[in-house]
C-alpha cells in the first residue's frame, strides 16, 4: 500500500461540497456495494476495471479515490489503473471502516443519488411526471417549455462550432451523452457521444458519470429531450451543457456504440480441442462470467469464479489453470495479473 497515495474522508467530502472533480470508486463486487456505500460512491468492481474504466473515467488525471472493506482489492485496482495511464489515484484512508469512523453515512441500494432525487421530487410536486422524459411530447409548446426550464436552471447551450473548444478543455472531465433512443442513435449520431436514453441517464447517473463535478454535454434531435434532461440534472447539482443543434445535421457515424477498452495483450491461449485433451484431475477451469451467464451454460467441469477472488480459489494442486469468459476479454485481462505485463 506504500506506493498508493492515501486521502481521508474529510478530503473527499471537501471536494464533493465544493463541486470539484473527484471519483469515489467502490472496487468491490455489486452485491457488497449495494449493501452499503457512501452516497456519491460509484461501483466499479476490480474484476471489471478494464471493461468499463475508459468510458467511465475518460480523463486520465482526474482525482480518483478507491476503497474496499478490507478485501485487499484497492492495491490491485490501483495497480491496474496506473498501468492504464491514470495518474491521480488514491486510497480512502481506512476504507469503508474509515468512512464510517469519520462520521460518513452509508446507503443501501443502487444509483442512490438518482433515487433519492426522485423521491424528493415526488414529495415536492404531483406534476413531476408531466415533464419527466417518459411523459413529454414533441409539440412546439413542450419544446419552448423545456428550453425555458433549462434556461432558468442555468444550463449552458452551445453551438456546433463551440464544441471543439469545450472538448479541448482537458482540465475538466466532459461526458457526452446522446439522450435519444438506441434505435435513433444507431440511425445516425455525432462521434464521441454515448447512447444514453434520457430516463436511463437520470436513473443511473452515477453509473454513467462517476466523476462528481464533471461536465455533462447532452444532445438530441429537437432539443426537447436534451433540455428537459439537462434541467433535471442541473437540479442534482450537475454542470450541464446542451448541444443546440439537431444531431441529424451533425451525424458522422451510424450503428452501435463502440466501447472503449484497453488493447488485449498477448497471453497464453488454448483451444477447446486442446482443453478437452488435458487431464481433468490436474486442470482447473474457472469461468469468470456473471453467475447468471454461468448458470445458463458453461464448459463441463468448469467452476464459477470472480476475478477478484482468484488468489483464493486457484487450487495450488492444479498444474494447469484455464480462465474463460463470454467474449474472452475478461479472461485475458485476468491472465495478465499472473503472467505479467
Secondary structure as GFF3:
##gff-version 3
##sequence-region A 1 341
A	DSSP	beta_strand	5	7	.	.	.	ID=ss1
A	DSSP	alpha_helix	9	18	.	.	.	ID=ss2
A	DSSP	beta_strand	23	26	.	.	.	ID=ss3
A	DSSP	alpha_helix	30	35	.	.	.	ID=ss4
A	DSSP	beta_strand	42	43	.	.	.	ID=ss5
A	DSSP	three_ten_helix	46	48	.	.	.	ID=ss6
A	DSSP	alpha_helix	49	56	.	.	.	ID=ss7
A	DSSP	beta_strand	64	67	.	.	.	ID=ss8
A	DSSP	alpha_helix	73	83	.	.	.	ID=ss9
A	DSSP	beta_strand	89	92	.	.	.	ID=ss10
A	DSSP	alpha_helix	95	101	.	.	.	ID=ss11
A	DSSP	alpha_helix	112	124	.	.	.	ID=ss12
A	DSSP	three_ten_helix	128	131	.	.	.	ID=ss13
A	DSSP	three_ten_helix	133	135	.	.	.	ID=ss14
A	DSSP	alpha_helix	140	152	.	.	.	ID=ss15
A	DSSP	beta_strand	156	158	.	.	.	ID=ss16
A	DSSP	alpha_helix	160	168	.	.	.	ID=ss17
A	DSSP	beta_strand	174	178	.	.	.	ID=ss18
A	DSSP	alpha_helix	182	187	.	.	.	ID=ss19
A	DSSP	beta_strand	194	195	.	.	.	ID=ss20
A	DSSP	alpha_helix	198	203	.	.	.	ID=ss21
A	DSSP	alpha_helix	205	208	.	.	.	ID=ss22
A	DSSP	beta_strand	215	219	.	.	.	ID=ss23
A	DSSP	alpha_helix	224	235	.	.	.	ID=ss24
A	DSSP	beta_strand	239	243	.	.	.	ID=ss25
A	DSSP	alpha_helix	247	250	.	.	.	ID=ss26
A	DSSP	alpha_helix	272	276	.	.	.	ID=ss27
A	DSSP	three_ten_helix	280	282	.	.	.	ID=ss28
A	DSSP	beta_strand	283	287	.	.	.	ID=ss29
A	DSSP	alpha_helix	291	296	.	.	.	ID=ss30
A	DSSP	beta_strand	303	304	.	.	.	ID=ss31
A	DSSP	three_ten_helix	307	309	.	.	.	ID=ss32
A	DSSP	alpha_helix	310	313	.	.	.	ID=ss33
A	DSSP	beta_strand	320	324	.	.	.	ID=ss34
A	DSSP	alpha_helix	329	339	.	.	.	ID=ss35
###
